[in-house]
Amino acid sequence: MSSPAEALQENASLAQSWFEARGWQPFEFQREVWATMQRGRSGLLHASTGAGKTYAVWFGALLRGTPLATPPLGVLWVTPMRALAADTTRAIQAPIDDLGLN
């Protein structure tokens, strides 16, 4: 059985691999959000459009479990516009599909 620190590193490695498969590199603030959420902490993330908030928060939620996304995972995502909701749904579905999660 892995320690909490080892689980944090394993899960962060999965996220890093997912980003690399797209030719992306996570921003430092995204990694900080992931680690903070894995420690059970909460907060407020404020950044401009296109800065990477969705994957900061979404991977934080996915990585919260040990192992990755231990069921049941519940997330309430609030967005102000229908078009934005459709884009967000597509964005958050990609890692679920790619990582083989339910």
N, C-alpha and C positions, 0 to 999 in steps of 0.2 A: 504494500500500500504506500502510495507516495505522500510526502508531506505537503502541506498547503503551498509552500514555496515552490516545490517541484511541480505540483499541479498547475500553479500559475504559469510557470515557464512552459510546460507542455502545451497548455491551451494557447498561450501567446504565440508559440511556434506554429500552431495550426493556423492562426489568423495571419501570421507573417507569410506562411506558405501560400495562403489563399490570395493575398495581395501580390506576391511575387509571380504567381501564375498569370496574372493580368498585366505584368510589367509595371506594377505600382509599388510604392514604398509607403508604409503607414507614417503619418506625421507623429512627431513626439507627443503632441497633445492627445492623439488617438490612443497611443500606448498608455499614457497616463490615465485616461478614462477607463481603459480595460482593467488596469491594475487596481484602480480605485474601486470599481464595481466588484471585482473579484474579492476584495477585502470586505465587501458588504457595506461600503460607504455609498452615499448618494450625493447629488450636487446639481448644479445648474450649468449647462453648457451653452454658451452664447458665442456664435461666430457667424461670419457673413455667408451668404448663399454660395454653395460650391466649395466650401472649405473642408468638408469631410465629416460633418456632424453625424450624418446618418450612420456611417460605418463606425464612428467612435462609439456611439450609444448602442447600436445594434450588436456589434461584436462584444461590447461590454456585457450585454444581456446574455448572448450565446455562451460566452466564456465563463459566466458566473457559476455554472454547474461544474462538478467534477465527477465523471468525465464530461466532456463537452456537451452542453445542453441536456443534462439529465432531466428526463420528463418528471413532472409537468413543468413546462416553462410558460408563463403567462406574461404578456407585455401589452400594455395599453399605450397606443401611439396616437397622439392627437395632432392633427394638421389642419390648417385654416382653409384649405382650398381643395376641391375635388380633384383637380388636375395634379396637384402636388401629391395627393394621396395615392393616385395611380402610379406616379413615378416612384414614390417611396415603396409601394408594394412590390414593384418590379425589382428595386434595388435590394430590398431585404430578402426577397425570395432567392436571389442568386446564390448567396452562401449556403442557404438551406439545401438547395439542389446540389451544389457542387460538393458539399461536405457530407451528403447522404443523410441529412437529418430529416426527421418527420415534422 
